[in-house]
């Protein structure tokens, strides 16, 4: 199961300032207790490198879907997470 809920992602989607959105995502990541630290770092990097609000929200939805076992195997998120999991 994902560390973010659908409701949290929907609330974050309402934020219209990209920098504020990134800060709020980092706050959520600070509170993730069950996620492996390598994945947290990878997601932080993806969020930091995101170009716009849509891209940032997309990262969160991809993470949510992957946590529920509904990810798209060819998605960029999955490719990045497979690479980061090899770092363990």
HELIX and SHEET records of a PDB file:
HELIX    1   1 UNK A    6  UNK A   13  1                                   8    
HELIX    2   2 UNK A   18  UNK A   30  1                                  13    
HELIX    3   3 UNK A   37  UNK A   49  1                                  13    
HELIX    4   4 UNK A   53  UNK A   67  1                                  15    
HELIX    5   5 UNK A   76  UNK A   85  1                                  10    
END                                                                             
